[in-house]
Amino acid sequence: MLHHEEYLRQNGNSLHLLHEQVQVGEKGQIWRAMTELRYIFRHALLREAAYSMQLRATLQHLHRLIAEALERLYRDQLEDRYFDLAFHYEQGHVSEKTVFYLEKAGDFARSRFLNQQALEYYDKLLRLAEVQSNPAQKSQILLKKAKILDLIGNWDACALALKEAISNSRKTQHTDLLGQATNAYGRLLMLQGDYPQAMRQLQESIQIFDPLGNKAGRTEALGNLGNLYFRQGKYPEAEQYFHQSIEMARQLEGFHLDAQIVANLGLTYMNRGNYEEGIRCQLEHLALCEQQNDKPGMAVIDTYLGIVYLEKGSYQEALDSFQRGLALCNELGNKQLISIAIGNIGIVYERQGNYKQAMENYLKDLELCEELGDKQGTAIALGLIGQLLNIQGEFHRAIEYLQKDLMLCEELSYQKGIAKAVNTLGDIFFNLQQYARSLHFYNRAIEVTRQIKNKLVLGFSLVEKGTVLLETGDWPELHKVVQQAQNVAEELGNPDLHFEARLLAAKTRYALGKTEEAKDMLVALLQTTNGIDHEASLHYELFRIDPDNAESRDIALALYRELNQATPRYLFRLRLEILEKLQNV
């Protein structure tokens, strides 16, 4: 083959030659562009010309020719060529087309959850917008960039992007963009635990959207306000805002409702004891997300649906939902949702007696939440660790975690978190036989759960308070607490709470001298109970009521040996020691 310069000398105008070769390439599709700065041309003359040209202007012209050829060849499949088109037009110094395809490439990467790649395209666009003094475009791209940073858990960078978008929008009087940025910033502040400032930002965004008639923006802001009230345990207010947001969304053609709103509405029903309605509304939205192939929505709903199943006591359904949610979260790179799924799978492991795996999940959950700066998530993880340490009998370590948990919950005014923390502290001080302190914490838990109408935590707090009253002999108060606990258990239908409430009632009958009635209640409960731990507990109480009942003693002893070997629980060890001593007497 002739040397390039000699070839051009013999064949005349190089640009004319290039035009001809590109046209041949278009017609025969004899070349294709590849990313990573490599081009493979099947036609030898075109390949040699492209790689031998040194003049900048000629190279730029070649890139423009390639980009134009790609647009013509793949006009019906441009999505697959956005990355190539953005590159070639950028190298060809065609500003308008570069901006157009960089944004298309960034949006396409984001839709495929190629988050880092999308960020790179958006950063290029931001640099161009700065050079071209295009503040409106800059704000739009900052908002897109912030959504990715939020998703992947880089909340500090997300805050900077949103603040810049707000500042930029104020300067340019782009009111709609200002509303979007203000709403997004309010949501981020909520996730970071700054509830007062989040409230101000969200309310300001509604004040911006309303004069514009921006119903989509108002719908999102109302949903975020619902989420804010939900996180503070103000369930009636949260439910009101959720319903307003959902109703407005239904009236907007083509508007996709944020799945988080429906997910938290389901949890609102759950926290007020209406599990079936919570599951119904979440399953309904999950079906819609599946129909639209909305993976982010599916990830949210699956994860939060698992939480409702978990509190209802349907552990296998909960685990299935969490695992589906976690798989989607990993695909999306949604760090916050990953932490929620991991923590809740840990709860399932704990209920199954797999404390080692549960603790690993809780510690991973804590690590992710601290990386994110998610204060409420951090508080929840601290509480889970403290609760598990208490169950295993590591009381002083448990207190350390729970005190940190309680401080964060009080800082955030996270009422459900406060209730759970003080309830677990009540458990610890009961185990330490410090009954006055135990009652103090149980009473506080009962007060908070009644205020926020969280019936499940209320029910367990009542049962546990009743256990303390049994030890202290406060019979009038005990009678009231037993009745209240049974009422809550009957209303909710949670199997664990139902068992504990009926067991407390039987132990109370025995304490009041009604031994035969207590026996009958325990035997009846034994016929309907599920789970080896419940069976062991019932035989233990039957033997405690009737020390001559060697059969119940031996069954309880065998069961607690089996349980203690499988699960390092303080209660199992304690009762096993008691039974073994009595057996040897």
DOVEXKE-848406 format. One record per residue (C-alpha): x, y, z; residue in three letters. Coordinates in nm, 4 decimals, always signed. Layout:
BEGIN
px:py:pz:code
X:Y:Z:ALA
...
// end
This chain:
BEGIN
px:py:pz:code
+0.0000:+0.0000:+0.0000:MET
+0.1222:+0.3540:-0.0816:LEU
+0.2433:+0.5756:+0.2010:HIS
-0.0340:+0.8125:+0.3120:HIS
+0.1276:+1.1359:+0.1829:GLU
+0.2159:+0.9749:-0.1500:GLU
-0.1348:+0.8408:-0.1774:TYR
-0.2900:+1.1807:-0.1202:LEU
-0.0509:+1.3412:-0.3671:ARG
-0.1625:+1.0998:-0.6355:GLN
-0.5293:+1.1117:-0.5528:ASN
-0.5922:+1.4829:-0.5016:GLY
-0.8112:+1.6519:-0.2391:ASN
-0.8052:+1.4491:+0.0852:SER
-1.1372:+1.5771:+0.2147:LEU
-1.3079:+1.4817:-0.1106:HIS
-1.1590:+1.1355:-0.0753:LEU
-1.2842:+1.1069:+0.2829:LEU
-1.6358:+1.2086:+0.1786:HIS
-1.6393:+0.9390:-0.0858:GLU
-1.5062:+0.6746:+0.1510:GLN
-1.7595:+0.7575:+0.4261:VAL
-2.0407:+0.7393:+0.1720:GLN
-1.9174:+0.3976:+0.0621:VAL
-1.9013:+0.2994:+0.4276:GLY
-2.2590:+0.4140:+0.4859:GLU
-2.3981:+0.2236:+0.1914:LYS
-2.2165:-0.0998:+0.2576:GLY
-2.1941:-0.0661:+0.6380:GLN
-1.8272:-0.1609:+0.6020:ILE
-1.7185:+0.0238:+0.9189:TRP
-1.8389:+0.0577:+1.2741:ARG
-1.7500:+0.2915:+1.5571:ALA
-1.6386:+0.1562:+1.8940:MET
-1.6117:+0.3330:+2.2267:THR
-1.2828:+0.3563:+2.4134:GLU
-1.1318:+0.5643:+2.1345:LEU
-1.1009:+0.2694:+1.8926:ARG
-1.2521:+0.2486:+1.5446:TYR
-1.2460:-0.0573:+1.3303:ILE
-1.2920:+0.0137:+0.9600:PHE
-1.3283:-0.2784:+0.7251:ARG
-1.2269:-0.0724:+0.4242:HIS
-0.8472:-0.0444:+0.4171:ALA
-0.8289:+0.3010:+0.2527:LEU
-1.0641:+0.4603:+0.5066:LEU
-0.8803:+0.3015:+0.8014:ARG
-0.5455:+0.4265:+0.6769:GLU
-0.6806:+0.7754:+0.6085:ALA
-0.8448:+0.8029:+0.9530:ALA
-0.5388:+0.6985:+1.1510:TYR
-0.2809:+0.8777:+0.9427:SER
-0.4407:+1.2236:+0.9431:MET
-0.2656:+1.4577:+1.1853:GLN
-0.4278:+1.7886:+1.1158:LEU
-0.6745:+1.8796:+1.3896:ARG
-0.9283:+2.0289:+1.1534:ALA
-0.9256:+1.7165:+0.9409:THR
-0.9710:+1.4903:+1.2432:LEU
-1.2609:+1.7041:+1.3661:GLN
-1.4184:+1.6823:+1.0252:HIS
-1.3760:+1.3044:+1.0250:LEU
-1.5532:+1.2781:+1.3626:HIS
-1.8402:+1.4897:+1.2295:ARG
-1.8678:+1.2654:+0.9226:LEU
-1.8754:+0.9539:+1.1401:ILE
-2.1410:+1.1052:+1.3703:ALA
-2.3579:+1.2090:+1.0767:GLU
-2.3205:+0.8630:+0.9215:ALA
-2.4218:+0.7007:+1.2511:LEU
-2.7328:+0.9186:+1.2703:GLU
-2.8356:+0.8133:+0.9204:ARG
-2.7467:+0.4451:+0.9518:LEU
-2.9081:+0.3957:+1.2943:TYR
-3.1881:+0.6509:+1.2890:ARG
-3.4344:+0.3849:+1.4108:ASP
-3.1943:+0.2548:+1.6803:GLN
-3.0286:+0.5699:+1.8082:LEU
-3.0524:+0.4640:+2.1749:GLU
-2.7773:+0.2092:+2.1163:ASP
-2.5544:+0.4797:+1.9624:ARG
-2.5949:+0.7685:+2.2096:TYR
-2.2511:+0.7074:+2.3622:PHE
-2.0807:+0.6992:+2.0190:ASP
-2.2709:+1.0028:+1.8926:LEU
-2.1872:+1.2043:+2.2027:ALA
-1.8192:+1.1157:+2.1649:PHE
-1.7930:+1.1916:+1.7925:HIS
-1.9838:+1.5185:+1.8065:TYR
-1.7764:+1.6239:+2.1070:GLU
-1.4551:+1.5428:+1.9185:GLN
-1.5968:+1.7121:+1.6114:GLY
-1.6639:+2.0316:+1.8127:HIS
-2.0327:+2.0463:+1.7157:VAL
-2.1627:+2.2171:+2.0292:SER
-2.5391:+2.1854:+1.9894:GLU
-2.5254:+1.8164:+1.8928:LYS
-2.2698:+1.7460:+2.1653:THR
-2.4992:+1.8867:+2.4334:VAL
-2.7987:+1.6997:+2.2900:PHE
-2.6297:+1.3600:+2.2794:TYR
-2.4385:+1.3980:+2.6057:LEU
-2.7703:+1.4442:+2.7831:GLU
-2.9252:+1.1555:+2.5889:LYS
-2.6272:+0.9356:+2.6799:ALA
-2.6456:+1.0376:+3.0459:GLY
-3.0196:+0.9705:+3.0642:ASP
-2.9768:+0.6366:+2.8865:PHE
-2.6988:+0.5324:+3.1270:ALA
-2.9154:+0.6347:+3.4259:ARG
-3.2108:+0.4350:+3.2925:SER
-2.9826:+0.1295:+3.2730:ARG
-2.8482:+0.2002:+3.6257:PHE
-2.4982:+0.2677:+3.4908:LEU
-2.4718:+0.5307:+3.7596:ASN
-2.1048:+0.6262:+3.7400:GLN
-2.1171:+0.6483:+3.3613:GLN
-2.4244:+0.8722:+3.3812:ALA
-2.2468:+1.0999:+3.6307:LEU
-1.9539:+1.1384:+3.3911:GLU
-2.1845:+1.2524:+3.1096:TYR
-2.3696:+1.4944:+3.3381:TYR
-2.0409:+1.6408:+3.4612:ASP
-1.9355:+1.7039:+3.1014:LYS
-2.2671:+1.8768:+3.0397:LEU
-2.2227:+2.0920:+3.3484:LEU
-1.8820:+2.2071:+3.2248:ARG
-2.0300:+2.2951:+2.8866:LEU
-2.3230:+2.4787:+3.0471:ALA
-2.0752:+2.6815:+3.2504:GLU
-1.8748:+2.7731:+2.9395:VAL
-2.1882:+2.8537:+2.7415:GLN
-2.3452:+3.0497:+3.0313:SER
-2.6620:+2.8389:+3.0183:ASN
-2.7979:+2.8497:+3.3774:PRO
-3.1295:+2.6787:+3.2983:ALA
-2.9571:+2.3768:+3.1492:GLN
-2.7128:+2.3741:+3.4392:LYS
-2.9977:+2.3521:+3.6933:SER
-3.1671:+2.0724:+3.4984:GLN
-2.8495:+1.8666:+3.4850:ILE
-2.7735:+1.9321:+3.8528:LEU
-3.1157:+1.7894:+3.9406:LEU
-3.0494:+1.4768:+3.7332:LYS
-2.7061:+1.4380:+3.8876:LYS
-2.8521:+1.4798:+4.2380:ALA
-3.0983:+1.1933:+4.1815:LYS
-2.8113:+0.9566:+4.1082:ILE
-2.6042:+1.0798:+4.4030:LEU
-2.9072:+1.0283:+4.6267:ASP
-2.9569:+0.6761:+4.4919:LEU
-2.5969:+0.5635:+4.5408:ILE
-2.5806:+0.7173:+4.8877:GLY
-2.3414:+1.0077:+4.8254:ASN
-2.5625:+1.2452:+5.0207:TRP
-2.2977:+1.5132:+5.0841:ASP
-2.2334:+1.5549:+4.7113:ALA
-2.6092:+1.5392:+4.6498:CYS
-2.6633:+1.8275:+4.8945:ALA
-2.3992:+2.0383:+4.7172:LEU
-2.5603:+1.9730:+4.3779:ALA
-2.9067:+2.0665:+4.5055:LEU
-2.7861:+2.3811:+4.6805:LYS
-2.6166:+2.4884:+4.3586:GLU
-2.9349:+2.4140:+4.1621:ALA
-3.1396:+2.6237:+4.4064:ILE
-2.8945:+2.9131:+4.3925:SER
-2.8692:+2.8965:+4.0142:ASN
-3.2479:+2.8827:+3.9703:SER
-3.3033:+3.1821:+4.1978:ARG
-3.0599:+3.3916:+3.9950:LYS
-3.2237:+3.3070:+3.6638:THR
-3.5891:+3.3203:+3.7754:GLN
-3.6492:+2.9630:+3.6588:HIS
-3.9278:+2.9144:+3.9110:THR
-4.0260:+2.5605:+3.8153:ASP
-3.6664:+2.4397:+3.8456:LEU
-3.6420:+2.6196:+4.1797:LEU
-3.9475:+2.4277:+4.3029:GLY
-3.8025:+2.0943:+4.1916:GLN
-3.4661:+2.1651:+4.3542:ALA
-3.6265:+2.2876:+4.6774:THR
-3.8478:+1.9789:+4.6978:ASN
-3.5526:+1.7454:+4.6325:ALA
-3.3431:+1.9233:+4.8943:TYR
-3.6241:+1.8970:+5.1483:GLY
-3.6427:+1.5227:+5.0856:ARG
-3.2664:+1.4878:+5.1317:LEU
-3.2752:+1.6845:+5.4587:LEU
-3.5481:+1.4486:+5.5778:MET
-3.3293:+1.1465:+5.5017:LEU
-3.0404:+1.3114:+5.6881:GLN
-3.2634:+1.3672:+5.9909:GLY
-3.2942:+1.7479:+5.9798:ASP
-3.6731:+1.7458:+6.0093:TYR
-3.7391:+2.1162:+6.0862:PRO
-3.5348:+2.2351:+5.7873:GLN
-3.6865:+1.9605:+5.5692:ALA
-4.0341:+2.0844:+5.6612:MET
-3.9442:+2.4418:+5.5627:ARG
-3.8021:+2.3352:+5.2263:GLN
-4.0966:+2.1104:+5.1387:LEU
-4.3538:+2.3721:+5.2316:GLN
-4.1626:+2.6318:+5.0286:GLU
-4.1647:+2.4012:+4.7258:SER
-4.5468:+2.3754:+4.7440:ILE
-4.5690:+2.7555:+4.7616:GLN
-4.3582:+2.7689:+4.4438:ILE
-4.5540:+2.4982:+4.2571:PHE
-4.9059:+2.6240:+4.3361:ASP
-4.8965:+2.9578:+4.1433:PRO
-4.7417:+2.7739:+3.8482:LEU
-5.0187:+2.5164:+3.8452:GLY
-4.7519:+2.2453:+3.8628:ASN
-4.9620:+1.9570:+3.9902:LYS
-4.6874:+1.6981:+3.9387:ALA
-4.4500:+1.8974:+4.1568:GLY
-4.7165:+1.9474:+4.4226:ARG
-4.7925:+1.5734:+4.4177:THR
-4.4282:+1.4883:+4.4886:GLU
-4.3982:+1.7510:+4.7628:ALA
-4.7156:+1.6283:+4.9356:LEU
-4.5794:+1.2745:+4.9289:GLY
-4.2526:+1.3918:+5.0833:ASN
-4.4432:+1.5749:+5.3577:LEU
-4.6265:+1.2506:+5.4262:GLY
-4.2933:+1.0698:+5.4533:ASN
-4.1670:+1.3385:+5.6918:LEU
-4.4661:+1.3034:+5.9244:TYR
-4.4400:+0.9245:+5.8990:PHE
-4.0782:+0.9252:+6.0142:ARG
-4.1805:+1.1214:+6.3217:GLN
-4.4585:+0.8784:+6.4115:GLY
-4.7351:+1.1267:+6.3256:LYS
-4.9395:+0.8669:+6.1432:TYR
-5.2745:+1.0473:+6.0987:PRO
-5.1002:+1.3468:+5.9374:GLU
-4.8825:+1.1158:+5.7266:ALA
-5.1833:+0.9205:+5.6019:GLU
-5.3618:+1.2423:+5.5099:GLN
-5.0715:+1.3657:+5.2952:TYR
-5.0172:+1.0242:+5.1364:PHE
-5.3797:+1.0057:+5.0251:HIS
-5.3683:+1.3611:+4.8869:GLN
-5.0553:+1.2773:+4.6876:SER
-5.1958:+0.9493:+4.5541:ILE
-5.5273:+1.1096:+4.4554:GLU
-5.3526:+1.3913:+4.2675:MET
-5.1243:+1.1419:+4.0917:ALA
-5.4257:+0.9482:+3.9630:ARG
-5.5565:+1.2640:+3.7988:GLN
-5.2301:+1.3279:+3.6108:LEU
-5.2022:+1.1354:+3.2865:GLU
-4.8653:+0.9641:+3.2454:GLY
-4.7433:+1.0593:+3.5943:PHE
-4.5613:+0.7817:+3.7818:HIS
-4.6251:+0.7991:+4.1546:LEU
-4.3180:+0.7596:+4.3764:ASP
-4.3356:+0.4049:+4.5155:ALA
-4.1973:+0.5299:+4.8484:GLN
-4.5291:+0.7076:+4.9148:ILE
-4.7303:+0.3864:+4.8767:VAL
-4.4664:+0.1876:+5.0675:ALA
-4.4864:+0.4237:+5.3646:ASN
-4.8652:+0.4351:+5.3463:LEU
-4.8528:+0.0577:+5.3881:GLY
-4.6256:+0.0978:+5.6919:LEU
-4.8616:+0.3625:+5.8306:THR
-5.1471:+0.1116:+5.8190:TYR
-4.9144:-0.1464:+5.9761:MET
-4.8141:+0.0804:+6.2639:ASN
-5.1797:+0.1398:+6.3387:ARG
-5.2454:-0.2346:+6.3429:GLY
-5.4114:-0.2704:+6.0010:ASN
-5.1769:-0.5238:+5.8389:TYR
-5.4137:-0.6425:+5.5684:GLU
-5.4754:-0.2928:+5.4330:GLU
-5.1023:-0.2246:+5.4377:GLY
-5.0324:-0.5403:+5.2391:ILE
-5.3218:-0.4750:+4.9995:ARG
-5.2131:-0.1246:+4.8978:CYS
-4.8499:-0.2318:+4.8571:GLN
-4.9337:-0.5386:+4.6476:LEU
-5.1607:-0.3265:+4.4281:GLU
-4.8773:-0.0825:+4.3551:HIS
-4.6267:-0.3666:+4.3112:LEU
-4.8421:-0.5090:+4.0323:ALA
-4.8421:-0.1660:+3.8648:LEU
-4.4633:-0.1393:+3.8941:CYS
-4.4207:-0.4872:+3.7440:GLU
-4.6526:-0.3968:+3.4575:GLN
-4.4420:-0.0857:+3.3839:GLN
-4.1112:-0.2691:+3.4479:ASN
-4.0383:-0.0031:+3.7094:ASP
-3.7449:-0.1685:+3.8870:LYS
-3.6823:+0.1146:+4.1385:PRO
-4.0510:+0.1002:+4.2364:GLY
-4.0444:-0.2786:+4.2620:MET
-3.7355:-0.2628:+4.4852:ALA
-3.9032:-0.0183:+4.7244:VAL
-4.2343:-0.2037:+4.7458:ILE
-4.0807:-0.5511:+4.7842:ASP
-3.8581:-0.4289:+5.0682:THR
-4.1328:-0.2456:+5.2564:TYR
-4.3873:-0.5201:+5.1936:LEU
-4.1459:-0.7495:+5.3769:GLY
-4.1590:-0.5172:+5.6786:ILE
-4.5391:-0.5489:+5.7001:VAL
-4.5207:-0.9288:+5.6662:TYR
-4.2528:-0.9325:+5.9375:LEU
-4.4581:-0.7370:+6.1906:GLU
-4.7620:-0.9483:+6.1068:LYS
-4.5582:-1.2571:+6.1960:GLY
-4.5523:-1.4055:+5.8436:SER
-4.1787:-1.4707:+5.8454:TYR
-4.1370:-1.6734:+5.5261:GLN
-4.3341:-1.4194:+5.3207:GLU
-4.1229:-1.1469:+5.4807:ALA
-3.7956:-1.3198:+5.3918:LEU
-3.9094:-1.3794:+5.0333:ASP
-4.0001:-1.0112:+4.9924:SER
-3.6731:-0.8883:+5.1457:PHE
-3.4664:-1.1137:+4.9221:GLN
-3.6483:-0.9974:+4.6083:ARG
-3.6041:-0.6380:+4.7191:GLY
-3.2358:-0.6834:+4.8007:LEU
-3.1612:-0.8379:+4.4595:ALA
-3.3190:-0.5379:+4.2877:LEU
-3.1464:-0.2903:+4.5223:CYS
-2.8076:-0.4389:+4.4410:ASN
-2.8833:-0.4114:+4.0696:GLU
-2.9843:-0.0458:+4.1109:LEU
-2.7035:+0.0468:+4.3504:GLY
-2.9555:+0.1928:+4.6000:ASN
-2.7454:+0.1960:+4.9155:LYS
-3.0158:+0.3124:+5.1568:GLN
-3.2615:+0.0479:+5.0424:LEU
-2.9858:-0.2154:+5.0605:ILE
-2.9277:-0.1235:+5.4256:SER
-3.3010:-0.1516:+5.5039:ILE
-3.3286:-0.4928:+5.3364:ALA
-3.0143:-0.6263:+5.5070:ILE
-3.1278:-0.5075:+5.8499:GLY
-3.4719:-0.6619:+5.8156:ASN
-3.3350:-0.9909:+5.6867:ILE
-3.1301:-0.9842:+6.0067:GLY
-3.4546:-0.9628:+6.2057:ILE
-3.5852:-1.2730:+6.0269:VAL
-3.2597:-1.4552:+6.1106:TYR
-3.2994:-1.3474:+6.4730:GLU
-3.6560:-1.4801:+6.4892:ARG
-3.5287:-1.8077:+6.3443:GLN
-3.2612:-1.8271:+6.6162:GLY
-2.9651:-1.7657:+6.3835:ASN
-2.8091:-1.4946:+6.6022:TYR
-2.4668:-1.5026:+6.4394:LYS
-2.6058:-1.4234:+6.0949:GLN
-2.8500:-1.1720:+6.2434:ALA
-2.5667:-0.9805:+6.4123:MET
-2.3615:-0.9773:+6.0906:GLU
-2.6588:-0.8246:+5.9100:ASN
-2.7168:-0.5640:+6.1824:TYR
-2.3515:-0.4571:+6.1820:LEU
-2.3536:-0.4290:+5.8010:LYS
-2.6745:-0.2272:+5.8204:ASP
-2.5122:+0.0058:+6.0766:LEU
-2.2025:+0.0487:+5.8599:GLU
-2.4084:+0.1418:+5.5534:LEU
-2.6269:+0.3867:+5.7466:CYS
-2.3253:+0.5606:+5.8966:GLU
-2.1669:+0.5871:+5.5496:GLU
-2.4862:+0.7456:+5.4199:LEU
-2.5306:+0.9811:+5.7125:GLY
-2.8763:+0.8259:+5.7626:ASP
-2.9454:+0.9103:+6.1275:LYS
-3.2764:+0.7289:+6.1536:GLN
-3.1339:+0.4194:+5.9869:GLY
-2.8354:+0.4364:+6.2230:THR
-3.0693:+0.4578:+6.5234:ALA
-3.2674:+0.1560:+6.4040:ILE
-2.9511:-0.0501:+6.3514:ALA
-2.8162:+0.0457:+6.6965:LEU
-3.1475:-0.0611:+6.8486:GLY
-3.1419:-0.3964:+6.6707:LEU
-2.7877:-0.4664:+6.7915:ILE
-2.8788:-0.3657:+7.1472:GLY
-3.1872:-0.5852:+7.1430:GLN
-2.9915:-0.8881:+7.0195:LEU
-2.7191:-0.8372:+7.2813:LEU
-2.9903:-0.8270:+7.5475:ASN
-3.1428:-1.1524:+7.4217:ILE
-2.7989:-1.3145:+7.4461:GLN
-2.7494:-1.1855:+7.8011:GLY
-2.4808:-0.9250:+7.7238:GLU
-2.6692:-0.6620:+7.9192:PHE
-2.4075:-0.3928:+7.9719:HIS
-2.2999:-0.3931:+7.6062:ARG
-2.6671:-0.3797:+7.5110:ALA
-2.7203:-0.0721:+7.7287:ILE
-2.4351:+0.1100:+7.5501:GLU
-2.5916:+0.0569:+7.2087:TYR
-2.9418:+0.1404:+7.3292:LEU
-2.8325:+0.4652:+7.4930:GLN
-2.6811:+0.5789:+7.1590:LYS
-2.9980:+0.4644:+6.9855:ASP
-3.2195:+0.6568:+7.2286:LEU
-3.0155:+0.9769:+7.1958:MET
-3.0477:+0.9701:+6.8163:LEU
-3.4198:+0.8930:+6.8299:CYS
-3.4805:+1.1809:+7.0698:GLU
-3.2739:+1.4138:+6.8497:GLU
-3.4872:+1.3142:+6.5494:LEU
-3.8131:+1.2986:+6.7458:SER
-3.8447:+0.9450:+6.6043:TYR
-4.1194:+0.8252:+6.8348:GLN
-4.1388:+0.4606:+6.7313:LYS
-3.7609:+0.4357:+6.7772:GLY
-3.7900:+0.5892:+7.1240:ILE
-4.0608:+0.3395:+7.2171:ALA
-3.8561:+0.0407:+7.1014:LYS
-3.5388:+0.1633:+7.2729:ALA
-3.7006:+0.2214:+7.6122:VAL
-3.8943:-0.1042:+7.5825:ASN
-3.5691:-0.2981:+7.5342:THR
-3.4102:-0.1088:+7.8249:LEU
-3.7084:-0.2253:+8.0310:GLY
-3.6259:-0.5849:+7.9297:ASP
-3.2625:-0.5422:+8.0328:ILE
-3.3355:-0.4016:+8.3763:PHE
-3.5958:-0.6741:+8.4337:PHE
-3.3265:-0.9334:+8.3588:ASN
-3.0969:-0.7493:+8.6010:LEU
-3.3815:-0.7632:+8.8576:GLN
-3.3913:-0.3848:+8.8829:GLN
-3.7702:-0.3801:+8.8726:TYR
-3.8304:-0.0125:+8.9496:ALA
-3.6099:+0.0975:+8.6580:ARG
-3.7671:-0.1669:+8.4391:SER
-4.1172:-0.0350:+8.5114:LEU
-4.0007:+0.3205:+8.4440:HIS
-3.8911:+0.2270:+8.0908:PHE
-4.1955:+0.0105:+8.0171:TYR
-4.4275:+0.2902:+8.1269:ASN
-4.2478:+0.5314:+7.8975:ARG
-4.2754:+0.2865:+7.6068:ALA
-4.6480:+0.2436:+7.6716:ILE
-4.6990:+0.6203:+7.6859:GLU
-4.5209:+0.6804:+7.3547:VAL
-4.6860:+0.3908:+7.1694:THR
-5.0295:+0.5077:+7.2789:ARG
-4.9512:+0.8555:+7.1489:GLN
-4.8415:+0.7292:+6.8077:ILE
-5.0939:+0.4434:+6.8084:LYS
-4.8314:+0.1737:+6.7411:ASN
-5.0224:-0.1243:+6.8681:LYS
-4.7619:-0.3972:+6.8234:LEU
-4.4950:-0.2316:+7.0391:VAL
-4.7699:-0.1285:+7.2827:LEU
-4.8869:-0.4883:+7.3146:GLY
-4.5403:-0.6254:+7.3924:PHE
-4.4694:-0.3416:+7.6354:SER
-4.7916:-0.4231:+7.8232:LEU
-4.7015:-0.7937:+7.8417:VAL
-4.3511:-0.7170:+7.9654:GLU
-4.4787:-0.4671:+8.2204:LYS
-4.7176:-0.7375:+8.3405:GLY
-4.4222:-0.9727:+8.3918:THR
-4.2595:-0.7157:+8.6219:VAL
-4.5850:-0.6660:+8.8128:LEU
-4.5987:-1.0419:+8.8688:LEU
-4.2603:-1.0195:+9.0423:GLU
-4.3529:-0.7158:+9.2497:THR
-4.7023:-0.8414:+9.3409:GLY
-4.8968:-0.5355:+9.2252:ASP
-5.2186:-0.7311:+9.1613:TRP
-5.4676:-0.4487:+9.0855:PRO
-5.2364:-0.2938:+8.8260:GLU
-5.1483:-0.6379:+8.6897:LEU
-5.5152:-0.7217:+8.6307:HIS
-5.5610:-0.4063:+8.4200:LYS
-5.2413:-0.4626:+8.2219:VAL
-5.3293:-0.8259:+8.1417:VAL
-5.6694:-0.7252:+8.0071:GLN
-5.5203:-0.4440:+7.7962:GLN
-5.2518:-0.6737:+7.6544:ALA
-5.5073:-0.9381:+7.5573:GLN
-5.7286:-0.6775:+7.3890:ASN
-5.4395:-0.5509:+7.1767:VAL
-5.3296:-0.9063:+7.0893:ALA
-5.6813:-1.0042:+6.9802:GLU
-5.7119:-0.6918:+6.7693:GLU
-5.3776:-0.7384:+6.5900:LEU
-5.3638:-1.1144:+6.5452:GLY
-4.9824:-1.1219:+6.5667:ASN
-4.9044:-1.4838:+6.6695:PRO
-4.6101:-1.4021:+6.8983:ASP
-4.7968:-1.1258:+7.0824:LEU
-5.1075:-1.3434:+7.1070:HIS
-4.9042:-1.6229:+7.2667:PHE
-4.7264:-1.3936:+7.5141:GLU
-5.0503:-1.2239:+7.6210:ALA
-5.2297:-1.5551:+7.6862:ARG
-4.9252:-1.6921:+7.8683:LEU
-4.9191:-1.3833:+8.0919:LEU
-5.2897:-1.4348:+8.1655:ALA
-5.2275:-1.7963:+8.2729:ALA
-4.9327:-1.6994:+8.4958:LYS
-5.1501:-1.4302:+8.6533:THR
-5.4234:-1.6836:+8.7351:ARG
-5.1642:-1.8989:+8.9119:TYR
-5.0238:-1.6002:+9.1031:ALA
-5.3756:-1.5245:+9.2255:LEU
-5.4131:-1.8815:+9.3542:GLY
-5.6256:-2.0135:+9.0670:LYS
-5.3951:-2.3067:+8.9944:THR
-5.6349:-2.5391:+8.8088:GLU
-5.7607:-2.2574:+8.5906:GLU
-5.4003:-2.1659:+8.5081:ALA
-5.3233:-2.5301:+8.4183:LYS
-5.6243:-2.5512:+8.1882:ASP
-5.5186:-2.2307:+8.0106:MET
-5.1643:-2.3579:+7.9591:LEU
-5.2794:-2.6978:+7.8303:VAL
-5.5243:-2.5295:+7.5911:ALA
-5.2484:-2.3002:+7.4687:LEU
-5.0217:-2.6018:+7.4207:LEU
-5.2715:-2.7494:+7.1731:GLN
-5.2612:-2.4454:+6.9463:THR
-4.9048:-2.3231:+6.9760:THR
-4.6453:-2.3323:+6.7019:ASN
-4.2724:-2.3365:+6.7596:GLY
-4.0423:-2.5315:+6.9865:ILE
-3.9643:-2.2264:+7.2029:ASP
-4.3348:-2.1747:+7.2798:HIS
-4.3767:-2.5435:+7.3613:GLU
-4.0760:-2.5360:+7.5935:ALA
-4.2084:-2.2248:+7.7680:SER
-4.5494:-2.3837:+7.8286:LEU
-4.4065:-2.7075:+7.9735:HIS
-4.1743:-2.4990:+8.1920:TYR
-4.4728:-2.3077:+8.3338:GLU
-4.6734:-2.6309:+8.3810:LEU
-4.3866:-2.7767:+8.5829:PHE
-4.3466:-2.4519:+8.7794:ARG
-4.7159:-2.4618:+8.8710:ILE
-4.7020:-2.8335:+8.9566:ASP
-4.3541:-2.9453:+9.0740:PRO
-4.4759:-3.3087:+9.0703:ASP
-4.5329:-3.2917:+8.6945:ASN
-4.2195:-3.4829:+8.5956:ALA
-4.3411:-3.5238:+8.2374:GLU
-4.3540:-3.1491:+8.1717:SER
-4.0216:-3.1059:+8.3506:ARG
-3.8510:-3.3642:+8.1298:ASP
-4.0074:-3.2279:+7.8103:ILE
-3.9087:-2.8725:+7.8998:ALA
-3.5556:-2.9890:+7.9885:LEU
-3.5116:-3.1720:+7.6581:ALA
-3.6515:-2.8839:+7.4569:LEU
-3.4363:-2.6215:+7.6305:TYR
-3.1262:-2.8344:+7.5752:ARG
-3.2100:-2.8462:+7.2066:GLU
-3.2858:-2.4746:+7.1928:LEU
-2.9767:-2.3744:+7.3871:ASN
-2.7544:-2.5793:+7.1606:GLN
-2.8995:-2.4131:+6.8504:ALA
-2.9504:-2.0595:+6.9827:THR
-2.7371:-1.8778:+7.2439:PRO
-3.0316:-1.7103:+7.4188:ARG
-3.0033:-1.5937:+7.7796:TYR
-3.3552:-1.7120:+7.8707:LEU
-3.2841:-2.0620:+7.7366:PHE
-2.9609:-2.0890:+7.9377:ARG
-3.1288:-1.9587:+8.2526:LEU
-3.4207:-2.1993:+8.2378:ARG
-3.1972:-2.4910:+8.1452:LEU
-2.9831:-2.4260:+8.4551:GLU
-3.2951:-2.4111:+8.6746:ILE
-3.4384:-2.7338:+8.5341:LEU
-3.1100:-2.9220:+8.5600:GLU
-3.0736:-2.8227:+8.9266:LYS
-3.4287:-2.9331:+9.0030:LEU
-3.3756:-3.2628:+8.8216:GLN
-3.0787:-3.3397:+9.0423:ASN
-3.2602:-3.2588:+9.3657:VAL
// end
